[in-house]
């Protein structure tokens, strides 16, 4: 890491953004600029002719998206390919289409003007949403609008791209991203967009390095400039000098060697060199990731984010649909465990209510929302209980901040059990209940909460955010989001020690667990269960197998006394060097 810090500190050709998809690439830039749509507000003479033109353009747009949807299902998992299915649904929305045709008839204007105006109103609704995930979807509307108007104007999207190039754009639509990937593009850089953007989602699915939210990439990068993308840290080097090229070329070679070596340990146990077993679980967003969970050797699913079901379906699934999804997970992972988290709604996650909160991160989210919407919550509780007959499902509550929230949930859970018994429905009578520790108030009530639950799962993403008073998705203050800040490590150590003392199982499911630099520290604190993205598991296993428990404990004891994160990181890096432990997932 020292070499990278030195490069960054003296670089005058550096651009940074959000690390959207991990990986490294050195390639030439292709600056992609969409043709500006020019739409005139012209009158029409023949309404029928205009309506026929609109219908034909609509049919061509559907055909295009249909082809892209088919390609998406071949390239990425079917759930993520649903992005394009959602676009098709907009093109088949009878109410919306009737409105456009009605305006063409009544206003006697060219169809492209009416389409431009109506789709912009639709797009504005998305852009004004408080939920950043919904705002990201505005580009879907822009893409559909552009397709129909280009078809009406008999224009085709022209863009010749050299295979192996890096795309530089203001923002990319889902179709852009997928088609560029098919054309052999090696990386993506966008001025706009966040970690939940479709560019980021598709790039991660296809293992293509990406940095988004750079703000100035199109101003600073010229066509055919040589570019280095570091998708691990969100760094971009423009026309790198010899020193930068040597450094990243060596890192690329190292990464390729590591990927080959990881294959050799895929089926080996996840244990330290002195035999302490560290259980590795997978975090899962959609059921399509299960194959990756299995192939990467996860012990089970440590976190299944049920709010993603809402994101994909566009509505709350009913009890029957939820039961089917949860049952499928249980069957496919059996005998491994599946930890299903209740809908975590609000903040930077899925938002389905029109709440104009000044600060949604501190508002109605997680368990607070669920307890205020008990019919919805009970529907999920019943579905999970009904799906639990394999006895490998555990239930996890998000954003718990008080003891009363846990007790109120247990009352609802018992109501559901009573109802199911009366209906003669079988379920796991001993299904375990756990809570996320991601709010400071919960972190300081471990002893009390331990009396109410069966397990804890530390959510470092939110815990660090709340402790450091920083929005982790805001690139303006991203430098303050520090997982190795002394206060963060001391609170983590306290949580883990008190959970162990009270004989309650504890794991960690935040992004910190996937940083190999943090692994020896977490092991040294006493953690024996880590849950990370499925693709990170081989990297974490490699670090675990190279570590020694006693040395990890000594490292942790030492760094907990340090007053700055710089001293802590330096000590951990020295630990890796002295013990000849290679970093993997975060290789730089």
C-alpha positions in Angstrom: 0.0 0.0 0.0 2.9 2.3 0.6 3.8 2.3 -3.1 0.3 3.3 -4.0 0.2 6.1 -1.4 3.4 7.5 -2.8 2.2 7.4 -6.4 -1.1 9.1 -5.4 0.6 11.8 -3.3 2.8 13.0 -6.1 0.5 12.3 -9.1 -0.6 15.3 -11.1 -2.5 13.1 -13.5 -4.9 11.5 -11.0 -8.7 11.5 -11.1 -10.8 9.8 -8.4 -14.3 8.6 -8.0 -16.4 5.8 -6.5 -14.9 2.3 -6.7 -17.9 0.7 -8.5 -16.4 -2.6 -9.7 -13.0 -4.0 -8.5 -10.1 -4.8 -10.8 -7.2 -3.3 -12.7 -6.9 -2.3 -16.4 -4.4 -0.4 -18.5 -6.0 0.6 -21.9 -6.7 3.5 -24.2 -9.7 5.7 -23.8 -12.7 5.9 -25.9 -14.6 9.1 -25.1 -18.3 8.4 -25.6 -20.6 11.2 -26.3 -24.3 10.6 -27.1 -25.7 12.5 -30.0 -27.9 15.3 -28.7 -31.5 14.8 -29.6 -33.0 17.7 -31.6 -36.7 17.8 -31.4 -38.8 20.4 -33.1 -42.2 21.5 -31.9 -43.7 21.2 -35.4 -47.4 20.8 -36.3 -48.7 17.8 -38.2 -51.2 17.6 -41.0 -52.2 14.0 -40.9 -52.9 12.5 -37.4 -53.3 9.0 -38.6 -49.9 9.1 -40.4 -48.3 10.4 -37.2 -49.9 7.7 -35.0 -48.7 5.0 -37.5 -45.2 6.4 -37.3 -45.3 6.4 -33.5 -46.5 2.7 -33.4 -43.8 1.7 -35.8 -41.1 3.5 -33.8 -42.4 1.9 -30.6 -42.3 -1.6 -32.2 -38.7 -1.0 -33.3 -37.7 0.1 -29.8 -39.4 -3.0 -28.3 -37.5 -5.2 -30.7 -34.1 -3.5 -29.8 -34.7 -3.9 -26.1 -35.9 -7.5 -26.6 -32.6 -8.4 -28.2 -30.6 -6.7 -25.5 -32.7 -8.5 -22.8 -31.8 -11.8 -24.5 -28.1 -10.9 -24.5 -28.3 -9.8 -20.9 -29.8 -13.2 -19.8 -26.8 -14.9 -21.5 -24.2 -12.5 -20.0 -25.4 -11.8 -16.5 -27.8 -13.6 -14.1 -31.5 -13.4 -15.0 -32.4 -11.3 -12.0 -30.1 -8.5 -13.0 -31.1 -8.9 -16.7 -34.6 -7.9 -15.4 -33.4 -4.3 -15.8 -34.3 -4.6 -19.5 -37.6 -6.4 -18.8 -38.6 -3.4 -16.7 -37.8 -1.1 -19.7 -40.1 -3.3 -21.9 -42.9 -3.0 -19.3 -42.7 0.8 -19.7 -43.1 0.5 -23.5 -46.1 -1.7 -22.9 -47.8 0.6 -20.3 -51.2 1.2 -21.9 -52.1 4.2 -19.8 -48.9 6.0 -20.7 -49.1 5.1 -24.4 -52.8 6.3 -24.5 -51.7 9.6 -23.0 -49.1 10.1 -25.7 -51.5 9.2 -28.5 -54.2 11.4 -27.0 -51.8 14.4 -27.0 -50.8 13.8 -30.6 -54.5 13.8 -31.6 -55.5 16.8 -29.5 -52.4 19.0 -30.0 -51.6 18.1 -33.6 -47.9 18.1 -32.9 -45.2 15.7 -34.2 -44.9 12.5 -32.1 -41.3 13.1 -31.2 -42.1 16.3 -29.4 -44.9 14.7 -27.4 -42.7 11.8 -26.5 -39.9 14.1 -25.5 -42.2 16.1 -23.3 -44.0 13.1 -21.6 -40.8 11.1 -21.0 -39.1 14.1 -19.5 -42.0 14.5 -17.0 -41.6 10.8 -16.1 -37.9 11.2 -15.8 -38.3 14.2 -13.5 -40.3 12.2 -11.1 -37.4 9.8 -10.7 -34.8 12.5 -10.4 -36.8 14.2 -7.6 -37.0 11.0 -5.6 -35.2 11.1 -2.2 -34.1 7.5 -2.6 -30.8 7.5 -4.5 -31.6 4.1 -6.0 -34.7 5.4 -7.6 -32.8 8.5 -8.9 -30.4 6.2 -10.6 -33.3 4.7 -12.6 -33.9 8.0 -14.4 -31.4 7.0 -17.1 -33.7 4.0 -18.0 -36.3 6.6 -19.0 -33.8 8.6 -21.0 -32.7 5.5 -22.8 -36.3 4.5 -23.9 -37.1 8.1 -24.9 -34.0 8.3 -27.1 -34.7 4.9 -28.7 -38.2 5.9 -29.8 -37.2 9.4 -31.0 -34.1 8.1 -33.0 -36.4 5.6 -34.6 -39.0 8.3 -35.6 -36.1 10.4 -37.0 -34.7 7.3 -38.8 -31.4 7.7 -37.0 -29.1 4.9 -35.8 -26.7 5.1 -32.9 -23.2 5.2 -34.4 -20.2 4.5 -32.2 -17.1 2.6 -33.4 -15.2 1.3 -30.4 -11.8 -0.3 -30.4 -11.8 -3.7 -28.7 -10.0 -3.5 -25.3 -10.6 0.2 -24.8 -11.9 2.0 -21.7 -15.2 3.9 -22.0 -15.3 7.5 -20.7 -18.9 8.9 -20.5 -21.0 11.3 -18.6 -23.3 8.4 -17.7 -24.2 5.1 -19.4 -27.6 3.4 -19.8 -27.9 -0.3 -19.0 -28.0 -1.1 -22.7 -24.8 1.0 -23.3 -23.0 -0.9 -20.6 -24.0 -4.3 -21.8 -23.3 -3.7 -25.5 -19.9 -2.1 -24.8 -19.0 -5.2 -22.7 -20.0 -7.4 -25.6 -17.7 -5.4 -27.8 -14.8 -6.2 -25.6 -14.5 -3.0 -23.6 -12.1 -3.4 -20.6 -13.4 -0.7 -18.2 -15.9 2.0 -17.5 -15.4 5.6 -16.2 -18.5 7.9 -15.8 -18.8 11.4 -14.5 -22.2 10.7 -12.9 -23.7 7.7 -11.2 -23.3 5.9 -7.9 -22.7 2.5 -6.5 -26.3 1.5 -7.2 -26.2 2.7 -10.9 -26.8 0.1 -13.6 -23.3 0.7 -14.9 -21.9 -0.3 -11.5 -24.3 -3.3 -11.2 -23.6 -4.7 -14.7 -19.8 -4.0 -14.4 -19.6 -6.0 -11.2 -21.6 -8.8 -12.7 -19.3 -9.0 -15.7 -16.1 -8.4 -13.6 -15.2 -5.3 -15.6 -13.4 -2.6 -13.5 -15.4 0.6 -13.2 -15.1 4.0 -11.5 -18.2 6.2 -11.4 -19.0 9.7 -10.1 -15.7 11.3 -11.2 -17.4 14.6 -12.2 -14.6 15.7 -14.6 -13.5 12.6 -16.6 -14.8 13.9 -19.9 -13.1 17.2 -19.4 -9.7 15.8 -18.5 -9.5 12.6 -20.7 -9.0 12.9 -24.4 -9.7 10.2 -27.1 -7.0 7.5 -27.1 -5.3 8.7 -23.9 -3.7 5.8 -22.1 -5.7 5.2 -18.9 -5.1 3.1 -15.7 -8.3 2.2 -13.8 -7.9 1.0 -10.2 -11.4 -0.3 -9.5 -10.4 -1.4 -6.0 -9.8 2.2 -4.8 -11.7 4.4 -7.4 -8.5 5.8 -8.9 -7.7 6.8 -12.5 -4.3 7.7 -13.9 -4.4 9.7 -17.2 -1.4 9.1 -19.5 0.6 7.4 -16.7 4.3 8.0 -16.4 6.9 5.3 -16.5 6.8 4.8 -12.7 3.0 4.5 -12.6 3.0 2.0 -15.5 5.7 -0.1 -13.9 3.8 -0.2 -10.6 0.4 -1.1 -12.1 1.8 -3.6 -14.7 3.4 -5.4 -11.8 0.1 -5.4 -9.9 -1.8 -6.7 -12.9 0.7 -9.6 -13.2 0.4 -10.2 -9.5 -3.4 -10.2 -9.7 -3.4 -12.8 -12.5 -1.0 -15.0 -10.5 -3.3 -14.7 -7.4 -6.4 -15.7 -9.4 -4.6 -18.9 -10.6 -3.4 -19.7 -7.1 -6.9 -19.2 -5.6 -8.2 -22.1 -7.7 -5.8 -24.4 -5.8 -7.3 -23.5 -2.4 -11.0 -23.4 -3.4 -11.8 -26.8 -1.8 -9.3 -26.5 1.2 -10.6 -25.7 4.7 -10.8 -22.1 5.9 -8.5 -22.3 8.9 -5.4 -20.5 10.2 -2.1 -22.1 9.9 -2.4 -23.3 13.5 -5.8 -24.9 12.9 -8.4 -22.3 14.1 -11.4 -22.6 11.8 -12.9 -19.4 10.4 -16.3 -19.9 8.9 -16.9 -18.0 5.6 -20.4 -17.2 4.5 -21.7 -15.2 1.5 -23.7 -12.0 1.3 -26.4 -12.4 -1.4 -28.6 -9.9 -3.1 -30.5 -12.1 -5.6 -31.1 -15.8 -5.9 -29.2 -15.8 -9.2 -26.0 -15.5 -7.1 -26.4 -18.9 -5.4 -24.3 -20.7 -8.0 -21.4 -18.3 -7.1 -22.0 -19.0 -3.4 -21.7 -22.8 -4.0 -18.7 -22.6 -6.5 -16.7 -20.4 -4.2 -17.1 -22.7 -1.2 -19.2 -20.7 1.2 -20.4 -22.5 4.3 -23.8 -20.9 3.7 -25.5 -17.5 3.3 -24.6 -15.1 6.1 -26.9 -12.3 4.8 -29.8 -12.5 2.3 -31.0 -8.9 1.6 -34.7 -9.3 1.1 -35.3 -5.7 0.2 -33.7 -6.5 -3.2 -36.8 -8.6 -3.9 -38.8 -5.4 -3.8 -36.3 -3.6 -6.0 -36.5 -6.4 -8.6 -40.3 -6.8 -8.5 -41.2 -3.2 -8.1 -43.7 -4.0 -5.3 -43.9 -6.0 -2.1 -44.1 -9.7 -2.8 -47.1 -11.5 -1.1 -46.6 -14.2 1.5 -46.8 -17.0 -1.1 -44.2 -15.5 -3.3 -41.9 -14.8 -0.4 -42.3 -18.4 0.9 -41.3 -19.7 -2.5 -38.2 -17.6 -2.7 -37.0 -18.4 0.9 -37.8 -22.1 0.4 -35.7 -22.2 -2.7 -32.8 -20.6 -0.9 -33.1 -23.1 1.9 -33.2 -26.1 -0.4 -30.2 -24.9 -2.6 -27.9 -24.1 0.3 -28.9 -27.1 2.5 -27.4 -28.3 4.8 -25.7 -24.9 5.0 -27.5 -22.1 6.9 -29.4 -19.2 5.4 -29.6 -15.9 7.3 -32.5 -14.0 6.0 -32.7 -10.3 6.9 -36.0 -8.6 7.2 -36.8 -5.9 4.7 -34.3 -3.1 5.3 -36.1 -0.1 3.8 -35.1 3.5 3.8 -31.8 5.4 4.0 -29.7 4.4 1.0 -31.6 1.2 0.4 -35.0 0.6 -1.2 -37.6 3.2 -0.4 -41.3 2.5 -1.2 -43.1 5.2 0.7 -43.4 8.9 -0.2 -41.7 10.1 3.0 -40.1 13.5 2.7 -37.6 13.1 5.5 -34.9 15.7 6.0 -32.4 12.9 6.8 -33.6 9.5 5.7 -30.5 7.8 7.3 -31.8 8.9 10.7 -35.5 8.4 9.8 -38.1 5.7 9.3 -35.9 2.8 8.1 -35.2 -0.9 9.0 -37.1 -2.3 12.0 -38.7 1.1 12.7 -40.5 1.0 9.4 -41.5 -2.7 9.8 -43.0 -2.2 13.3 -45.1 0.7 12.0 -46.3 -1.5 9.1 -47.2 -4.7 11.0 -49.4 -6.4 8.4 -46.5 -6.2 5.9 -44.0 -7.3 8.6 -46.2 -10.3 9.6 -46.5 -11.4 6.0 -42.7 -11.7 5.9 -42.5 -13.4 9.3 -45.1 -16.0 8.2 -43.4 -16.6 4.9 -40.0 -17.2 6.6 -41.5 -19.5 9.2 -43.4 -21.5 6.5 -40.1 -21.8 4.5 -38.1 -23.0 7.6 -39.0 -26.7 7.5 -35.4 -27.6 6.6 -34.3 -26.1 9.9 -31.5 -24.1 8.3 -33.1 -20.7 8.1 -32.2 -17.9 10.6 -34.0 -14.5 10.8 -32.2 -11.2 11.2 -33.5 -7.8 12.2 -32.0 -4.6 10.6 -31.2 -1.3 12.2 -32.1 -2.2 15.8 -31.5 0.6 18.2 -33.6 -0.3 21.3 -34.4 -3.3 23.3 -38.1 -2.6 22.8 -37.8 -3.1 19.1 -36.6 -6.7 19.6 -39.3 -7.5 22.2 -42.0 -6.0 20.0 -40.8 -8.2 17.1 -40.8 -11.3 19.3 -44.4 -10.6 20.1 -45.3 -10.5 16.4 -43.2 -13.6 15.8 -45.1 -15.5 18.4 -48.5 -14.3 17.0 -47.4 -15.8 13.6 -46.4 -19.0 15.2 -49.7 -19.3 16.9 -51.6 -18.6 13.7 -49.6 -21.2 11.8 -50.1 -23.8 14.5 -53.8 -23.3 14.3 -53.7 -23.7 10.5 -51.7 -26.9 10.9 -48.7 -25.5 9.0 -45.3 -27.0 9.9 -42.3 -24.7 10.6 -39.1 -24.7 12.6 -40.1 -24.2 16.2 -36.5 -23.3 17.1 -35.7 -20.9 14.3 -33.0 -18.6 15.5 -33.5 -14.8 15.8 -30.7 -12.3 15.5 -30.1 -8.6 15.1 -27.8 -6.4 13.1 -25.4 -4.4 15.3 -25.0 -1.3 13.1 -26.2 1.5 15.4 -24.0 2.9 18.2 -26.8 2.5 20.8 -27.0 -1.2 20.0 -23.2 -1.5 20.2 -23.3 -0.3 23.8 -26.2 -2.6 24.9 -24.7 -6.0 23.9 -25.2 -7.5 27.4 -28.9 -6.6 27.5 -29.6 -7.5 23.9 -27.8 -10.9 24.3 -30.6 -12.0 26.7 -33.2 -11.5 23.9 -31.6 -13.0 20.7 -29.6 -16.0 19.5 -27.0 -14.2 17.4 -25.5 -10.9 16.3 -24.3 -9.8 12.9 -22.1 -6.6 12.8 -23.0 -4.3 9.9 -19.8 -2.2 9.6 -21.1 -0.1 6.6 -23.7 1.7 8.7 -21.9 1.4 12.0 -18.9 3.3 10.7 -21.1 5.8 9.0 -23.0 6.6 12.1 -19.9 6.6 14.3 -18.0 8.9 12.0 -21.0 11.0 11.1 -20.3 10.6 7.4 -22.5 9.5 4.4 -20.5 6.7 2.9 -22.0 7.3 -0.5 -20.9 11.0 -0.6 -17.6 11.3 -2.5 -17.2 14.8 -1.0 -16.6 13.3 2.5 -15.5 9.8 1.5 -12.0 10.4 3.0 -13.7 10.5 6.5 -15.2 7.0 6.2 -12.4 5.1 7.9 -12.8 1.5 8.9 -9.5 1.5 10.8 -10.3 4.6 12.8 -9.3 3.9 16.5 -12.9 4.5 17.7 -14.3 2.0 15.1 -11.8 -0.7 16.1 -12.4 -0.2 19.8 -16.2 -0.4 19.5 -15.9 -3.6 17.3 -13.6 -5.2 19.9 -16.1 -4.3 22.6 -19.0 -5.8 20.7 -17.2 -9.0 19.9 -15.8 -9.5 23.4 -19.2 -8.9 25.1 -21.0 -11.2 22.7 -18.5 -14.0 23.4 -18.7 -13.4 27.2 -22.5 -13.7 26.9 -22.2 -16.8 24.8 -24.0 -15.3 21.8 -22.8 -16.2 18.3 -21.4 -13.2 16.5 -20.5 -12.6 12.8 -19.7 -9.7 10.6 -21.4 -9.0 7.2 -20.2 -5.5 6.3 -17.7 -4.6 3.6 -14.9 -4.5 6.2 -15.0 -8.3 6.3 -14.0 -8.4 2.6 -10.9 -6.2 3.1 -8.0 -8.7 3.5 -6.2 -6.0 5.5 -8.9 -6.2 8.2 -9.0 -10.0 8.4 -6.2 -10.6 10.9 -7.6 -7.9 13.1 -11.1 -9.3 13.1 -9.7 -12.8 13.9 -7.5 -11.3 16.7 -10.6 -9.7 18.2 -12.3 -13.2 18.4 -14.5 -13.3 15.3 -14.9 -16.8 13.8 -17.7 -16.0 11.3 -17.2 -13.7 8.3 -19.8 -13.0 5.6 -18.7 -11.4 2.4 -19.6 -11.3 -1.3 -19.3 -14.8 -2.8 -16.5 -13.7 -5.2 -14.4 -12.5 -2.3 -14.5 -15.8 -0.4 -11.4 -17.3 -2.1 -9.4 -14.2 -1.3 -10.4 -14.1 2.3 -9.7 -17.8 2.7 -6.2 -17.3 1.3 -5.5 -14.7 4.0 -7.0 -16.8 6.7 -4.9 -19.8 5.8 -1.7 -17.7 5.9 -2.5 -16.2 9.4 -1.5 -17.4 12.8 -4.1 -17.0 15.6 -1.6 -16.0 18.4 0.0 -13.4 16.1 -3.4 -12.0 15.1 -4.3 -11.6 18.8 -1.0 -9.8 19.5 -1.5 -7.5 16.5 -5.0 -6.6 17.6 -3.9 -5.9 21.2 -1.2 -3.6 19.9 -3.2 -1.5 17.4 -6.1 -1.0 19.8 -3.7 1.3 21.7 -2.9 3.5 18.7 -4.6 7.0 18.5 -4.7 7.4 14.6 -5.8 5.3 11.7 -2.5 6.0 9.9 -0.5 4.3 12.7 -2.9 1.4 12.7 -2.8 0.8 9.0 1.0 1.1 9.0 1.2 -1.6 11.7 -1.1 -3.9 9.9 0.8 -3.6 6.7 4.0 -4.4 8.5 2.3 -7.4 10.0 1.5 -8.7 6.5 5.1 -8.1 5.3 6.8 -9.6 8.3 4.6 -12.7 8.2 4.8 -13.0 4.4 1.0 -12.8 3.9 0.0 -11.6 0.5 -2.9 -9.3 0.1 -5.5 -10.6 -2.3 -8.9 -9.0 -2.6 -7.6 -5.6 -2.0 -4.2 -6.3 -3.6 -2.9 -2.7 -3.8 
